[in-house]
């Protein structure tokens, strides 16, 4: 073999080795970032109750390459401000419901009295007379009773005898206003309940109630807001476990739907303060460690969360913290980076929206607002 052939063979080997090394480096660089392994604690050092708690508690914008960026240490005080004000946060809190559903309200409901003419009806009889479907089209229907004239209205309770009954249907929600067909269905279902209980309903004028529904729906459409930011990866993608771990450090817990996490309200049974959503297919992948996520969405359903919780300020703090920890950039739905001035302007508009809702007795987070904007 001549020296030329030897030289060519050596050069070819070097080139091949370089290609293999580059492809290996490029693959490692683009591999989704993984969650940090949890430190193993000695079993004897953990009390049995603490081990049980650990089983039920969910685990859940730097320019350097992601492989060179060290995990930032988050300010403990910052995390404390974001976490709900109760000791243990778990998915069990998400299934907690209020003791009683919000009652009928003349502001957002059509309310029809059912005259009983001095007779009493039991809660058991009322419950048996209710229609199988407690909805009229897309609107919830309810029947309430009270024992005496000054007692509060309540949903029927077995064993209680009522002197007064009323039925109601919601005027509007996010599916639109109550229409003539839905009102007619409401009349039929209410009449059936009244007939079963020996009462007589007193219906209002259909056209007047439908017009009121359209007016309320117009107001709701002008004052509804669901704010959201996208967090996009600058370089390396994220695995679902990595996103889960970073969000859990800020108080988020896993939601019922795959690919969704929520920041729970400090009030049990209330809607979450914030939501974090990513591709559910990545969460359900056979090997989630190799599923690549390049963006997550954080959102705030404004009418559902009380103003006192400062949800927009929390949204900003959370998205900034995640952007720093995950080497991401904050953008709008179109992928355009959001500047601090733009976010400040959104906050100012939000304050005006809160004021308008309060002026119409539909303060964000109130039972009326939660029902109207649902």
Secondary structure, DSSP 4 states (H G I P E B T S, - for coil): --HHHHHHHHHHHHHHHHHHHHHHHHHHHHSPB-PPPPPPPPGGGS-HHHHHHHHHS------S-GGGPPPPPPPHHHHHHHS-SSS---GGGGG---SS-----TTTEEEEEEE-TT--EEHHHHHHHS-SS-EETTEEEEEEEESSTTSPPEE--TT-EESEEEEEEESEETTEE--HHHHHHHHHHHHHHHHHHT-EE----HHHHHHHHHHHHHHHHHH--EEEEEEEESSS-B-HHHHHHHHHTTT-EE-SSTTEEEE--SSTTSPPSEEEE--HHHHT-TTGGG--B-EEEEEEEGGGS-GGG-HHHHHHHHHHHHHHHHTEEEE-TTSPBPPHHHHHHHHHHHHHHHHHHHHTT--TTSHHHHHHT-
